[in-house]
Amino acid sequence: MNDPIELISKFAEDLPAEAAKGEEALWDYLARRGAGILNCHAASFFEADDVKKRLTFKKSIGPVGGDLVGVAFGYQGVVGFCAEGRKAVLVNDAENSPLFTKKVDKGSGFQTKTVIAVPAVANGELLGVMEFINSIPGVFSDADLKTAETLTALVARDVYIKKLEATIKQLNLKGESTINNLSGGFIGSDMEGRVIFFNPKASEIFEVGQEYLNKPVVELFQLCPEVVGAIGDVLKQGKTVRRQEFTCSVNGKKKVIGYSSINIKGVDGKIIGAGIIFQDITNL
């Protein structure tokens, strides 16, 4: 008999490779590998809508697994009870359990005898319910329940991280799009003094390409010393200014630049860099 700790350890070891494939792959991995580790006939993951109190078959393996994907229903039965209370449930006699509903069995022709249902929760958010069905030895043990909880918690954590990464990427893309479409120039750096934003209008005003992107801010000195000074004041002293001016020589042409400097904040409100918003006001 395999040691549960070794099985869980191997499960966790292979998790990053599945995480790289995305959220769907993670739930599929939990259903497939989890069923093998718990030595049962079938497994299903139900995605939860905790506001509407609905569960949807997201992943299902077993004799009728493919027929169930996409089916949705209100919180009911063992998985509904699990979702509502956010507590793992072990049922070794489904036939006589008051928690069990036979609706899915009647519709699919499958007979459920034993069930483990575990809430997939990460950072306080209910992502869904993982269900393992029909222990091959005959009954699930308390150790099986603990193993199921551990496997589900590991995957829920990685799914939550993937969701956060996707959200941050969307916000970054939205922010980048906004910055790129500003009517004025924008140059921004991270807290380490590396140029992370150099929008198209900045390139137009200073008549350069994107060669300063990802370079140290000090390299902007050859472009315009005043830009380095303005960003440096924000980074080092937290000093921001509004509606100031400086003159700069751009390819031998004297330009008057109107600018404001700002702190760049992340989605959590923390300061993550400094920036300068500016316009060419030479002919105004």
Secondary structure, DSSP 4 states (H G I P E B T S, - for coil): ---HHHHHHHHHHHHHHHHTT-HHHHHHHHHHHHHHHHTEEEEEEEEEETTTTEEEEEEEESTTHHHHTT-EEES-HHHHHHHHHT--EEES-GGG-TT---HHHHHH------EEEEEEEETTEEEEEEEEEEETTSS--HHHHHHHHHHHHHHHHHHHHHHHHHHHHHHHHHHHHHHHT-SSEEEEEETTSBEEEE-HHHHHHHT--STTTTSBGGGGGGT-HHHHHHHHHHHHH----SSEEEEEEETTEEEEEEEEEEEEE-TTS-EEEEEEEEEE-TT-
